């Protein structure tokens, strides 16, 4: 069996995002997003959120960003009801503003953030044309001093240099 290391780089200001992962594997997790206009959705997910079209067929488009970040776009009429969906994808900090800009160019008003979160991440929330809520989350380096470090230590989290 093939081993897949995490595609997520160590957090930090110089983190470099991996390229779109195009190899085939058995997907341990994926999201199905119903769409009334797959071409518009594909354009938004690719140009806005940075996914690539792994393959498209008449009733399905398979998109991927990093390894294990798979999205299947299907016609909305193939799904009994269109549920509200939220999914989070890892990214690196220097991608957040670019993603926000691209998405806003495609669908003005579709983004919120990026905002620093108490769980040591910066997140950008994007609402896609299909109504899915996509959270692009960039981990921050673990703090080594200060109130945030003290809070993490109180939770029993080992920090570098402590």
PyMOL CGO cylinders between C-alpha atoms (Angstrom):
from pymol import cmd
from pymol.cgo import CYLINDER

trace = [
    CYLINDER, 0.00, 0.00, 0.00, 1.28, 3.44, -0.91, 0.3, 1, 1, 1, 1, 1, 1,
    CYLINDER, 1.28, 3.44, -0.91, 1.95, 5.92, 1.91, 0.3, 1, 1, 1, 1, 1, 1,
    CYLINDER, 1.95, 5.92, 1.91, 0.75, 9.52, 1.42, 0.3, 1, 1, 1, 1, 1, 1,
    CYLINDER, 0.75, 9.52, 1.42, 2.47, 12.14, 3.52, 0.3, 1, 1, 1, 1, 1, 1,
    CYLINDER, 2.47, 12.14, 3.52, 0.46, 15.21, 4.41, 0.3, 1, 1, 1, 1, 1, 1,
    CYLINDER, 0.46, 15.21, 4.41, 0.48, 17.79, 1.62, 0.3, 1, 1, 1, 1, 1, 1,
    CYLINDER, 0.48, 17.79, 1.62, 0.12, 20.60, 4.17, 0.3, 1, 1, 1, 1, 1, 1,
    CYLINDER, 0.12, 20.60, 4.17, 3.41, 22.51, 4.60, 0.3, 1, 1, 1, 1, 1, 1,
    CYLINDER, 3.41, 22.51, 4.60, 4.66, 23.58, 8.01, 0.3, 1, 1, 1, 1, 1, 1,
    CYLINDER, 4.66, 23.58, 8.01, 3.03, 26.92, 8.93, 0.3, 1, 1, 1, 1, 1, 1,
    CYLINDER, 3.03, 26.92, 8.93, 4.97, 30.12, 8.70, 0.3, 1, 1, 1, 1, 1, 1,
    CYLINDER, 4.97, 30.12, 8.70, 5.39, 33.29, 6.65, 0.3, 1, 1, 1, 1, 1, 1,
    CYLINDER, 5.39, 33.29, 6.65, 7.61, 31.53, 4.09, 0.3, 1, 1, 1, 1, 1, 1,
    CYLINDER, 7.61, 31.53, 4.09, 5.41, 28.45, 3.63, 0.3, 1, 1, 1, 1, 1, 1,
    CYLINDER, 5.41, 28.45, 3.63, 5.05, 27.42, 0.01, 0.3, 1, 1, 1, 1, 1, 1,
    CYLINDER, 5.05, 27.42, 0.01, 1.80, 25.86, -1.21, 0.3, 1, 1, 1, 1, 1, 1,
    CYLINDER, 1.80, 25.86, -1.21, 2.12, 22.58, -3.09, 0.3, 1, 1, 1, 1, 1, 1,
    CYLINDER, 2.12, 22.58, -3.09, 0.97, 22.32, -6.68, 0.3, 1, 1, 1, 1, 1, 1,
    CYLINDER, 0.97, 22.32, -6.68, -2.36, 20.76, -7.64, 0.3, 1, 1, 1, 1, 1, 1,
    CYLINDER, -2.36, 20.76, -7.64, -2.01, 17.03, -7.01, 0.3, 1, 1, 1, 1, 1, 1,
    CYLINDER, -2.01, 17.03, -7.01, -2.91, 15.12, -10.17, 0.3, 1, 1, 1, 1, 1, 1,
    CYLINDER, -2.91, 15.12, -10.17, -2.06, 11.51, -9.28, 0.3, 1, 1, 1, 1, 1, 1,
    CYLINDER, -2.06, 11.51, -9.28, -4.93, 9.08, -8.78, 0.3, 1, 1, 1, 1, 1, 1,
    CYLINDER, -4.93, 9.08, -8.78, -5.62, 7.54, -5.37, 0.3, 1, 1, 1, 1, 1, 1,
    CYLINDER, -5.62, 7.54, -5.37, -8.50, 6.05, -3.40, 0.3, 1, 1, 1, 1, 1, 1,
    CYLINDER, -8.50, 6.05, -3.40, -10.12, 9.15, -1.94, 0.3, 1, 1, 1, 1, 1, 1,
    CYLINDER, -10.12, 9.15, -1.94, -10.53, 8.92, 1.84, 0.3, 1, 1, 1, 1, 1, 1,
    CYLINDER, -10.53, 8.92, 1.84, -12.85, 11.95, 1.83, 0.3, 1, 1, 1, 1, 1, 1,
    CYLINDER, -12.85, 11.95, 1.83, -14.48, 14.17, -0.76, 0.3, 1, 1, 1, 1, 1, 1,
    CYLINDER, -14.48, 14.17, -0.76, -17.29, 16.69, -1.00, 0.3, 1, 1, 1, 1, 1, 1,
    CYLINDER, -17.29, 16.69, -1.00, -20.19, 16.51, -3.46, 0.3, 1, 1, 1, 1, 1, 1,
    CYLINDER, -20.19, 16.51, -3.46, -21.52, 19.93, -4.44, 0.3, 1, 1, 1, 1, 1, 1,
    CYLINDER, -21.52, 19.93, -4.44, -24.78, 20.11, -6.43, 0.3, 1, 1, 1, 1, 1, 1,
    CYLINDER, -24.78, 20.11, -6.43, -24.69, 22.86, -9.06, 0.3, 1, 1, 1, 1, 1, 1,
    CYLINDER, -24.69, 22.86, -9.06, -27.30, 24.34, -11.39, 0.3, 1, 1, 1, 1, 1, 1,
    CYLINDER, -27.30, 24.34, -11.39, -24.48, 25.51, -13.71, 0.3, 1, 1, 1, 1, 1, 1,
    CYLINDER, -24.48, 25.51, -13.71, -21.45, 23.20, -13.57, 0.3, 1, 1, 1, 1, 1, 1,
    CYLINDER, -21.45, 23.20, -13.57, -19.37, 25.30, -15.98, 0.3, 1, 1, 1, 1, 1, 1,
    CYLINDER, -19.37, 25.30, -15.98, -19.87, 28.45, -13.86, 0.3, 1, 1, 1, 1, 1, 1,
    CYLINDER, -19.87, 28.45, -13.86, -19.14, 26.46, -10.70, 0.3, 1, 1, 1, 1, 1, 1,
    CYLINDER, -19.14, 26.46, -10.70, -16.03, 24.88, -12.20, 0.3, 1, 1, 1, 1, 1, 1,
    CYLINDER, -16.03, 24.88, -12.20, -14.77, 28.31, -13.30, 0.3, 1, 1, 1, 1, 1, 1,
    CYLINDER, -14.77, 28.31, -13.30, -15.28, 29.72, -9.79, 0.3, 1, 1, 1, 1, 1, 1,
    CYLINDER, -15.28, 29.72, -9.79, -13.67, 26.77, -7.99, 0.3, 1, 1, 1, 1, 1, 1,
    CYLINDER, -13.67, 26.77, -7.99, -10.68, 26.76, -10.39, 0.3, 1, 1, 1, 1, 1, 1,
    CYLINDER, -10.68, 26.76, -10.39, -10.02, 30.46, -10.97, 0.3, 1, 1, 1, 1, 1, 1,
    CYLINDER, -10.02, 30.46, -10.97, -11.25, 31.63, -7.56, 0.3, 1, 1, 1, 1, 1, 1,
    CYLINDER, -11.25, 31.63, -7.56, -10.32, 28.92, -5.07, 0.3, 1, 1, 1, 1, 1, 1,
    CYLINDER, -10.32, 28.92, -5.07, -7.30, 27.52, -6.92, 0.3, 1, 1, 1, 1, 1, 1,
    CYLINDER, -7.30, 27.52, -6.92, -8.59, 24.02, -7.72, 0.3, 1, 1, 1, 1, 1, 1,
    CYLINDER, -8.59, 24.02, -7.72, -7.78, 22.18, -10.92, 0.3, 1, 1, 1, 1, 1, 1,
    CYLINDER, -7.78, 22.18, -10.92, -10.12, 20.18, -13.15, 0.3, 1, 1, 1, 1, 1, 1,
    CYLINDER, -10.12, 20.18, -13.15, -8.88, 16.63, -12.66, 0.3, 1, 1, 1, 1, 1, 1,
    CYLINDER, -8.88, 16.63, -12.66, -11.48, 15.40, -15.15, 0.3, 1, 1, 1, 1, 1, 1,
    CYLINDER, -11.48, 15.40, -15.15, -14.94, 16.29, -16.41, 0.3, 1, 1, 1, 1, 1, 1,
    CYLINDER, -14.94, 16.29, -16.41, -17.68, 14.03, -17.73, 0.3, 1, 1, 1, 1, 1, 1,
    CYLINDER, -17.68, 14.03, -17.73, -21.25, 14.96, -18.74, 0.3, 1, 1, 1, 1, 1, 1,
    CYLINDER, -21.25, 14.96, -18.74, -22.66, 14.34, -15.23, 0.3, 1, 1, 1, 1, 1, 1,
    CYLINDER, -22.66, 14.34, -15.23, -19.61, 15.02, -13.04, 0.3, 1, 1, 1, 1, 1, 1,
    CYLINDER, -19.61, 15.02, -13.04, -16.62, 17.29, -12.67, 0.3, 1, 1, 1, 1, 1, 1,
    CYLINDER, -16.62, 17.29, -12.67, -13.83, 16.14, -10.34, 0.3, 1, 1, 1, 1, 1, 1,
    CYLINDER, -13.83, 16.14, -10.34, -11.82, 19.05, -8.92, 0.3, 1, 1, 1, 1, 1, 1,
    CYLINDER, -11.82, 19.05, -8.92, -8.71, 18.86, -6.75, 0.3, 1, 1, 1, 1, 1, 1,
    CYLINDER, -8.71, 18.86, -6.75, -6.33, 21.25, -5.04, 0.3, 1, 1, 1, 1, 1, 1,
    CYLINDER, -6.33, 21.25, -5.04, -3.77, 19.50, -2.85, 0.3, 1, 1, 1, 1, 1, 1,
    CYLINDER, -3.77, 19.50, -2.85, -3.79, 15.75, -2.20, 0.3, 1, 1, 1, 1, 1, 1,
    CYLINDER, -3.79, 15.75, -2.20, -6.98, 14.76, -0.36, 0.3, 1, 1, 1, 1, 1, 1,
    CYLINDER, -6.98, 14.76, -0.36, -8.79, 18.01, -1.24, 0.3, 1, 1, 1, 1, 1, 1,
    CYLINDER, -8.79, 18.01, -1.24, -11.32, 16.59, -3.69, 0.3, 1, 1, 1, 1, 1, 1,
    CYLINDER, -11.32, 16.59, -3.69, -14.62, 18.13, -4.78, 0.3, 1, 1, 1, 1, 1, 1,
    CYLINDER, -14.62, 18.13, -4.78, -17.16, 16.54, -7.10, 0.3, 1, 1, 1, 1, 1, 1,
    CYLINDER, -17.16, 16.54, -7.10, -19.53, 18.93, -8.87, 0.3, 1, 1, 1, 1, 1, 1,
    CYLINDER, -19.53, 18.93, -8.87, -22.76, 17.22, -9.94, 0.3, 1, 1, 1, 1, 1, 1,
    CYLINDER, -22.76, 17.22, -9.94, -25.91, 18.59, -11.59, 0.3, 1, 1, 1, 1, 1, 1,
    CYLINDER, -25.91, 18.59, -11.59, -28.31, 19.85, -8.91, 0.3, 1, 1, 1, 1, 1, 1,
    CYLINDER, -28.31, 19.85, -8.91, -31.14, 17.80, -10.39, 0.3, 1, 1, 1, 1, 1, 1,
    CYLINDER, -31.14, 17.80, -10.39, -29.22, 14.61, -9.50, 0.3, 1, 1, 1, 1, 1, 1,
    CYLINDER, -29.22, 14.61, -9.50, -29.60, 15.38, -5.80, 0.3, 1, 1, 1, 1, 1, 1,
    CYLINDER, -29.60, 15.38, -5.80, -32.96, 15.09, -4.04, 0.3, 1, 1, 1, 1, 1, 1,
    CYLINDER, -32.96, 15.09, -4.04, -32.48, 18.37, -2.20, 0.3, 1, 1, 1, 1, 1, 1,
    CYLINDER, -32.48, 18.37, -2.20, -29.66, 20.91, -2.21, 0.3, 1, 1, 1, 1, 1, 1,
    CYLINDER, -29.66, 20.91, -2.21, -28.23, 20.88, 1.30, 0.3, 1, 1, 1, 1, 1, 1,
    CYLINDER, -28.23, 20.88, 1.30, -26.22, 23.69, 2.79, 0.3, 1, 1, 1, 1, 1, 1,
    CYLINDER, -26.22, 23.69, 2.79, -22.59, 22.55, 2.85, 0.3, 1, 1, 1, 1, 1, 1,
    CYLINDER, -22.59, 22.55, 2.85, -19.52, 23.80, 4.68, 0.3, 1, 1, 1, 1, 1, 1,
    CYLINDER, -19.52, 23.80, 4.68, -16.06, 22.43, 4.00, 0.3, 1, 1, 1, 1, 1, 1,
    CYLINDER, -16.06, 22.43, 4.00, -12.61, 23.60, 5.07, 0.3, 1, 1, 1, 1, 1, 1,
    CYLINDER, -12.61, 23.60, 5.07, -9.44, 23.32, 3.01, 0.3, 1, 1, 1, 1, 1, 1,
    CYLINDER, -9.44, 23.32, 3.01, -5.90, 23.89, 4.24, 0.3, 1, 1, 1, 1, 1, 1,
    CYLINDER, -5.90, 23.89, 4.24, -3.84, 26.55, 2.51, 0.3, 1, 1, 1, 1, 1, 1,
    CYLINDER, -3.84, 26.55, 2.51, -0.85, 28.73, 3.34, 0.3, 1, 1, 1, 1, 1, 1,
    CYLINDER, -0.85, 28.73, 3.34, -1.20, 32.24, 4.70, 0.3, 1, 1, 1, 1, 1, 1,
    CYLINDER, -1.20, 32.24, 4.70, 0.11, 34.04, 1.62, 0.3, 1, 1, 1, 1, 1, 1,
    CYLINDER, 0.11, 34.04, 1.62, -2.66, 32.50, -0.52, 0.3, 1, 1, 1, 1, 1, 1,
    CYLINDER, -2.66, 32.50, -0.52, -5.59, 33.98, 1.42, 0.3, 1, 1, 1, 1, 1, 1,
    CYLINDER, -5.59, 33.98, 1.42, -5.57, 37.50, -0.07, 0.3, 1, 1, 1, 1, 1, 1,
    CYLINDER, -5.57, 37.50, -0.07, -5.07, 36.13, -3.59, 0.3, 1, 1, 1, 1, 1, 1,
    CYLINDER, -5.07, 36.13, -3.59, -7.99, 33.72, -3.21, 0.3, 1, 1, 1, 1, 1, 1,
    CYLINDER, -7.99, 33.72, -3.21, -10.20, 36.49, -1.77, 0.3, 1, 1, 1, 1, 1, 1,
    CYLINDER, -10.20, 36.49, -1.77, -9.33, 38.83, -4.65, 0.3, 1, 1, 1, 1, 1, 1,
    CYLINDER, -9.33, 38.83, -4.65, -9.97, 36.22, -7.34, 0.3, 1, 1, 1, 1, 1, 1,
    CYLINDER, -9.97, 36.22, -7.34, -13.25, 35.09, -5.80, 0.3, 1, 1, 1, 1, 1, 1,
    CYLINDER, -13.25, 35.09, -5.80, -14.48, 38.69, -5.36, 0.3, 1, 1, 1, 1, 1, 1,
    CYLINDER, -14.48, 38.69, -5.36, -13.69, 39.38, -9.03, 0.3, 1, 1, 1, 1, 1, 1,
    CYLINDER, -13.69, 39.38, -9.03, -15.83, 36.39, -10.01, 0.3, 1, 1, 1, 1, 1, 1,
    CYLINDER, -15.83, 36.39, -10.01, -18.69, 36.89, -7.50, 0.3, 1, 1, 1, 1, 1, 1,
    CYLINDER, -18.69, 36.89, -7.50, -18.58, 40.25, -5.67, 0.3, 1, 1, 1, 1, 1, 1,
    CYLINDER, -18.58, 40.25, -5.67, -19.50, 39.99, -2.00, 0.3, 1, 1, 1, 1, 1, 1,
    CYLINDER, -19.50, 39.99, -2.00, -18.79, 36.25, -1.72, 0.3, 1, 1, 1, 1, 1, 1,
    CYLINDER, -18.79, 36.25, -1.72, -15.95, 36.46, 0.83, 0.3, 1, 1, 1, 1, 1, 1,
    CYLINDER, -15.95, 36.46, 0.83, -15.54, 37.22, 4.51, 0.3, 1, 1, 1, 1, 1, 1,
    CYLINDER, -15.54, 37.22, 4.51, -12.14, 37.71, 6.13, 0.3, 1, 1, 1, 1, 1, 1,
    CYLINDER, -12.14, 37.71, 6.13, -9.42, 36.66, 6.29, 0.3, 1, 1, 1, 1, 1, 1,
    CYLINDER, -9.42, 36.66, 6.29, -9.68, 36.73, 10.07, 0.3, 1, 1, 1, 1, 1, 1,
    CYLINDER, -9.68, 36.73, 10.07, -7.34, 35.42, 12.77, 0.3, 1, 1, 1, 1, 1, 1,
    CYLINDER, -7.34, 35.42, 12.77, -9.05, 32.71, 14.82, 0.3, 1, 1, 1, 1, 1, 1,
    CYLINDER, -9.05, 32.71, 14.82, -8.38, 31.65, 18.42, 0.3, 1, 1, 1, 1, 1, 1,
    CYLINDER, -8.38, 31.65, 18.42, -7.46, 28.14, 17.23, 0.3, 1, 1, 1, 1, 1, 1,
    CYLINDER, -7.46, 28.14, 17.23, -4.17, 29.49, 15.81, 0.3, 1, 1, 1, 1, 1, 1,
    CYLINDER, -4.17, 29.49, 15.81, -5.28, 29.92, 12.22, 0.3, 1, 1, 1, 1, 1, 1,
    CYLINDER, -5.28, 29.92, 12.22, -6.25, 32.64, 9.77, 0.3, 1, 1, 1, 1, 1, 1,
    CYLINDER, -6.25, 32.64, 9.77, -9.41, 31.86, 7.79, 0.3, 1, 1, 1, 1, 1, 1,
    CYLINDER, -9.41, 31.86, 7.79, -11.14, 33.17, 4.70, 0.3, 1, 1, 1, 1, 1, 1,
    CYLINDER, -11.14, 33.17, 4.70, -14.79, 32.20, 4.22, 0.3, 1, 1, 1, 1, 1, 1,
    CYLINDER, -14.79, 32.20, 4.22, -16.11, 32.02, 0.66, 0.3, 1, 1, 1, 1, 1, 1,
    CYLINDER, -16.11, 32.02, 0.66, -19.68, 31.36, -0.48, 0.3, 1, 1, 1, 1, 1, 1,
    CYLINDER, -19.68, 31.36, -0.48, -19.59, 29.63, -3.87, 0.3, 1, 1, 1, 1, 1, 1,
    CYLINDER, -19.59, 29.63, -3.87, -22.15, 30.13, -6.66, 0.3, 1, 1, 1, 1, 1, 1,
    CYLINDER, -22.15, 30.13, -6.66, -23.89, 26.91, -5.52, 0.3, 1, 1, 1, 1, 1, 1,
    CYLINDER, -23.89, 26.91, -5.52, -24.24, 28.26, -1.97, 0.3, 1, 1, 1, 1, 1, 1,
    CYLINDER, -24.24, 28.26, -1.97, -21.54, 26.08, -0.41, 0.3, 1, 1, 1, 1, 1, 1,
    CYLINDER, -21.54, 26.08, -0.41, -19.55, 27.68, 2.39, 0.3, 1, 1, 1, 1, 1, 1,
    CYLINDER, -19.55, 27.68, 2.39, -15.82, 27.09, 1.81, 0.3, 1, 1, 1, 1, 1, 1,
    CYLINDER, -15.82, 27.09, 1.81, -13.37, 27.97, 4.57, 0.3, 1, 1, 1, 1, 1, 1,
    CYLINDER, -13.37, 27.97, 4.57, -9.77, 28.36, 3.45, 0.3, 1, 1, 1, 1, 1, 1,
    CYLINDER, -9.77, 28.36, 3.45, -7.70, 27.95, 6.63, 0.3, 1, 1, 1, 1, 1, 1,
    CYLINDER, -7.70, 27.95, 6.63, -4.01, 28.73, 7.10, 0.3, 1, 1, 1, 1, 1, 1,
    CYLINDER, -4.01, 28.73, 7.10, -2.32, 27.51, 10.26, 0.3, 1, 1, 1, 1, 1, 1,
    CYLINDER, -2.32, 27.51, 10.26, -0.12, 29.95, 12.12, 0.3, 1, 1, 1, 1, 1, 1,
    CYLINDER, -0.12, 29.95, 12.12, 3.20, 28.96, 13.69, 0.3, 1, 1, 1, 1, 1, 1,
    CYLINDER, 3.20, 28.96, 13.69, 2.70, 27.87, 17.27, 0.3, 1, 1, 1, 1, 1, 1,
    CYLINDER, 2.70, 27.87, 17.27, 3.46, 30.74, 19.66, 0.3, 1, 1, 1, 1, 1, 1,
    CYLINDER, 3.46, 30.74, 19.66, 6.33, 30.23, 22.08, 0.3, 1, 1, 1, 1, 1, 1,
    CYLINDER, 6.33, 30.23, 22.08, 5.48, 33.06, 24.51, 0.3, 1, 1, 1, 1, 1, 1,
    CYLINDER, 5.48, 33.06, 24.51, 2.63, 35.35, 25.50, 0.3, 1, 1, 1, 1, 1, 1,
    CYLINDER, 2.63, 35.35, 25.50, -1.04, 34.84, 26.39, 0.3, 1, 1, 1, 1, 1, 1,
    CYLINDER, -1.04, 34.84, 26.39, -1.82, 32.61, 23.39, 0.3, 1, 1, 1, 1, 1, 1,
    CYLINDER, -1.82, 32.61, 23.39, 1.08, 30.29, 24.29, 0.3, 1, 1, 1, 1, 1, 1,
    CYLINDER, 1.08, 30.29, 24.29, -0.10, 30.19, 27.91, 0.3, 1, 1, 1, 1, 1, 1,
    CYLINDER, -0.10, 30.19, 27.91, -3.64, 29.26, 26.79, 0.3, 1, 1, 1, 1, 1, 1,
    CYLINDER, -3.64, 29.26, 26.79, -2.30, 26.42, 24.63, 0.3, 1, 1, 1, 1, 1, 1,
    CYLINDER, -2.30, 26.42, 24.63, -0.07, 25.16, 27.44, 0.3, 1, 1, 1, 1, 1, 1,
    CYLINDER, -0.07, 25.16, 27.44, -3.09, 25.20, 29.79, 0.3, 1, 1, 1, 1, 1, 1,
    CYLINDER, -3.09, 25.20, 29.79, -4.87, 22.95, 27.28, 0.3, 1, 1, 1, 1, 1, 1,
    CYLINDER, -4.87, 22.95, 27.28, -1.97, 20.49, 27.46, 0.3, 1, 1, 1, 1, 1, 1,
    CYLINDER, -1.97, 20.49, 27.46, -0.56, 21.28, 24.02, 0.3, 1, 1, 1, 1, 1, 1,
    CYLINDER, -0.56, 21.28, 24.02, 3.22, 20.91, 23.76, 0.3, 1, 1, 1, 1, 1, 1,
    CYLINDER, 3.22, 20.91, 23.76, 4.84, 23.99, 22.25, 0.3, 1, 1, 1, 1, 1, 1,
    CYLINDER, 4.84, 23.99, 22.25, 8.27, 24.25, 20.62, 0.3, 1, 1, 1, 1, 1, 1,
    CYLINDER, 8.27, 24.25, 20.62, 10.94, 25.34, 23.09, 0.3, 1, 1, 1, 1, 1, 1,
    CYLINDER, 10.94, 25.34, 23.09, 8.82, 24.64, 26.20, 0.3, 1, 1, 1, 1, 1, 1,
]
cmd.load_cgo(trace, "trace")
